[in-house]
Amino acid sequence: MFEMVTVIVLVVACFVTATISGILGMAGGVTLLGVMTALLPAPVVVPLHGIVQLASNWTRTWAFRKHVRWSIFFAFMIPAAVGIAIAANIWADLELTWFRAWIGAFILAFLVWRKYKPKLRNPPVWSYGVLGLAAGLLTIFVGATGPFLAPFFLRDDFDNEEVIATKAVCQTWLHLLKIPAFLALSFDYSPYIGMLAALVAAVIGGTYFGKHLLSRVSKERFVFWFQLVLALLAFYLIGSTLLPR
């Protein structure tokens, strides 16, 4: 198992990144992914990250359950399951030698996407099936698909609660499906149950703390420092893979 210092750092990271999601409405998951990749062996990162994010998204889904647009979810759910099944078969044959580098590249892509992401007004319902397939393929490899799903949920005909609720239920489904996928790949969650309980508690606490801080923090300054730290983390992950030790 992991050293106590590592567990403590992860608990703090879960709380802080959930607070980030509470303030920005997103980005906590991808930040936590970077921290976990820096601290943990590659094969355990996405399976454990999925459990923590399942708790985070389920909390938001339950809180806003009356606002879910179920037609969107039903279009999304089956293709997402197909995507995860395909990706799990590919994952089984990977050595994960370059995992830290590709997570670093994914984080940099997220920062660029966050700045230049497309503005989609009213995508047709069928397009969420295509989105589900793509998200299912991606989530097995990198875990944090939220920022790339976001433009499809910022619809003109959705109010804020519907955006949060519908995106959250789709992400909950993705993270829920990853559990049987990784179990089928012989990943054993049992040694990590105690640590996961602490991480889940931290992410729930951080979510509520972020909501509390939302009106008290200068979002512009917060976003600047958040993006700077996340970019440095991404370069560290890439450099630690490419540079000789």
C-alpha positions as a printed Julia matrix, in Angstrom:
245×3 Matrix{Float64}:
   0.0    0.0     0.0
   0.91   3.66   -0.05
   2.82   5.62    2.56
   0.75   7.68    5.0
   2.2   10.91    3.58
   0.9    9.99    0.13
  -2.57   9.26    1.49
  -2.66  12.56    3.39
  -1.59  14.49    0.29
  -4.31  12.74   -1.74
  -6.98  13.54    0.86
  -5.95  17.2     0.82
  -5.87  17.15   -2.99
  -9.4   15.71   -3.12
 -10.69  18.43   -0.83
  -8.92  21.21   -2.76
  -9.89  19.96   -6.22
 -13.51  19.48   -5.17
 -13.38  23.07   -3.9
 -12.13  24.11   -7.35
 -15.13  22.39   -8.93
 -17.38  24.18   -6.45
 -15.94  27.54   -7.49
 -15.47  27.02  -11.24
 -18.19  24.45  -11.86
 -15.61  22.09  -13.41
 -11.87  21.35  -13.6
 -11.53  19.65  -10.21
 -11.53  16.2   -11.81
  -8.75  16.94  -14.29
  -6.67  18.6   -11.57
  -7.06  15.6    -9.26
  -6.13  13.34  -12.18
  -2.82  15.19  -12.53
  -2.04  14.95   -8.82
  -2.88  11.24   -8.66
  -0.76  10.57  -11.74
   2.2   12.31  -10.09
   1.85  10.28   -6.87
   0.52   6.84   -7.77
   1.56   3.95  -10.06
   0.01   4.3   -13.52
  -2.21   1.15  -13.39
  -4.17   2.36  -10.32
  -4.74   6.01  -11.28
  -7.82   5.81  -13.52
  -9.62   3.07  -11.51
  -9.23   4.98   -8.22
  -9.88   8.39   -9.78
 -13.13   6.97  -11.19
 -14.44   6.04   -7.73
 -13.73   9.51   -6.34
 -15.33  11.22   -9.32
 -18.31   8.87   -9.13
 -18.95  10.16   -5.6
 -18.5   13.77   -6.69
 -20.84  13.56   -9.69
 -23.42  11.45   -7.88
 -23.6   14.1    -5.15
 -24.38  16.77   -7.76
 -26.84  14.47   -9.56
 -28.78  13.81   -6.36
 -28.81  17.48   -5.36
 -30.22  18.54   -8.76
 -32.15  15.35   -9.65
 -35.39  17.26  -10.41
 -33.63  19.14  -13.21
 -32.17  16.2   -15.2
 -33.13  16.15  -18.89
 -33.59  12.39  -19.16
 -33.96  12.31  -22.96
 -30.34  13.48  -23.22
 -29.16  10.85  -20.74
 -31.01   8.01  -22.46
 -29.41   8.95  -25.8
 -26.0    9.03  -24.1
 -26.05   5.91  -21.93
 -25.9    2.92  -24.32
 -23.24   4.35  -26.68
 -21.18   5.29  -23.61
 -21.31   1.67  -22.43
 -20.2    0.49  -25.89
 -17.32   2.99  -25.88
 -16.11   1.84  -22.47
 -16.26  -1.83  -23.52
 -14.14  -1.1   -26.61
 -11.66   1.03  -24.65
 -11.31  -1.58  -21.89
 -10.23  -4.16  -24.45
  -7.59  -1.78  -25.77
  -6.45  -0.87  -22.22
  -5.85  -4.55  -21.43
  -3.03  -4.65  -23.99
  -1.3   -1.41  -22.96
   2.01  -1.28  -21.09
   1.24   2.26  -19.73
   4.9    3.23  -20.09
   3.89   6.66  -21.38
   0.9    7.14  -19.07
   2.32  10.11  -17.14
   3.29  11.88  -20.39
  -0.09  11.41  -22.04
  -1.91  12.64  -18.92
   0.36  15.71  -18.99
  -0.5   16.24  -22.66
  -4.19  15.74  -21.86
  -4.02  18.46  -19.18
  -2.36  20.9   -21.6
  -5.05  20.07  -24.18
  -7.68  20.78  -21.51
  -6.18  24.23  -20.82
  -6.23  25.08  -24.54
  -9.76  23.67  -24.91
 -10.94  25.69  -21.92
  -9.82  28.89  -23.65
 -11.05  28.12  -27.17
 -13.84  25.57  -26.64
 -16.68  25.76  -29.18
 -19.98  27.34  -28.27
 -22.75  24.89  -29.14
 -26.28  26.25  -28.92
 -28.78  23.4   -29.29
 -27.23  20.09  -30.44
 -29.87  17.54  -31.52
 -30.65  14.77  -29.06
 -29.12  12.08  -31.32
 -25.73  13.83  -31.12
 -25.5   12.81  -27.47
 -25.24   9.21  -28.63
 -22.1   10.1   -30.6
 -20.87  12.07  -27.58
 -21.5    9.07  -25.31
 -19.48   6.76  -27.56
 -16.56   9.24  -27.68
 -16.7    9.87  -23.93
 -16.77   6.13  -23.19
 -13.66   5.62  -25.31
 -11.84   8.53  -23.66
 -12.76   7.98  -20.02
 -10.96   4.62  -19.68
  -7.69   6.21  -20.81
  -7.76   9.58  -19.01
 -10.68   9.51  -16.61
 -11.55  13.23  -16.63
 -13.9   13.89  -19.55
 -15.97  16.66  -17.94
 -14.34  19.67  -19.61
 -14.79  18.14  -23.06
 -18.43  17.26  -22.41
 -19.27  20.73  -21.12
 -19.93  22.55  -24.44
 -22.67  20.06  -25.32
 -24.56  20.85  -22.12
 -24.32  24.66  -22.23
 -27.49  24.79  -24.29
 -29.71  27.81  -24.9
 -32.74  25.84  -23.72
 -31.12  24.68  -20.43
 -31.15  26.73  -17.26
 -28.15  26.5   -14.9
 -29.65  23.69  -12.84
 -30.4   21.62  -15.95
 -26.82  22.06  -17.19
 -25.37  20.9   -13.86
 -27.84  18.03  -13.39
 -27.76  16.56  -16.9
 -23.98  16.75  -17.25
 -23.56  15.26  -13.77
 -25.83  12.27  -14.43
 -23.97  11.5   -17.69
 -20.61  11.66  -15.92
 -21.95   9.56  -13.05
 -22.89   6.89  -15.59
 -19.41   6.95  -17.14
 -17.66   6.56  -13.78
 -20.12   3.86  -12.67
 -19.43   1.82  -15.81
 -15.69   1.96  -15.22
 -16.0   -0.12  -12.05
 -17.17  -3.36  -13.78
 -14.82  -2.6   -16.68
 -11.78  -2.51  -14.42
 -13.04  -5.48  -12.38
 -13.22  -7.41  -15.65
  -9.61  -6.38  -16.24
  -8.77  -7.99  -12.86
  -8.24  -4.73  -10.99
  -8.67  -5.4    -7.24
 -10.27  -2.48   -5.39
 -10.25  -4.18   -1.98
  -6.77  -3.01   -0.83
  -7.81   0.6    -1.41
 -11.22   0.67    0.31
 -10.04   2.52    3.42
  -8.19   5.15    1.42
 -11.08   5.55   -1.02
 -13.48   6.16    1.88
 -11.27   9.03    3.06
 -10.94  10.45   -0.46
 -14.69  10.29   -1.06
 -15.38  12.08    2.24
 -12.83  14.75    1.3
 -14.34  15.35   -2.14
 -17.85  15.7    -0.72
 -16.62  18.14    1.92
 -14.67  20.1    -0.69
 -17.75  20.4    -2.92
 -19.76  22.11   -0.18
 -16.8   24.27    0.86
 -16.37  25.43   -2.74
 -20.01  26.45   -2.9
 -19.52  28.4     0.34
 -16.5   30.24   -1.13
 -18.08  30.88   -4.51
 -19.22  34.44   -3.74
 -16.1   35.34   -1.75
 -13.29  34.59   -4.19
 -12.16  36.72   -7.15
 -12.74  34.24   -9.95
 -10.36  35.98  -12.39
  -7.37  35.79  -10.03
  -8.28  32.29   -8.94
  -8.47  31.07  -12.57
  -5.06  32.59  -13.37
  -3.27  30.77  -10.54
  -5.24  27.58  -11.1
  -4.23  27.44  -14.77
  -0.59  28.26  -13.99
  -0.26  25.5   -11.38
  -2.05  23.0   -13.61
   0.25  23.81  -16.55
   3.34  23.35  -14.35
   1.97  20.0   -13.19
   1.42  18.93  -16.82
   4.99  19.85  -17.79
   6.28  17.94  -14.77
   4.39  14.8   -15.81
   5.72  15.02  -19.37
   9.26  15.84  -18.28
   9.41  13.05  -15.72
   8.61  10.58  -18.49
  10.87  11.94  -21.22
  13.95  13.04  -19.28
  16.53  10.4   -18.27
  16.65   9.56  -14.57
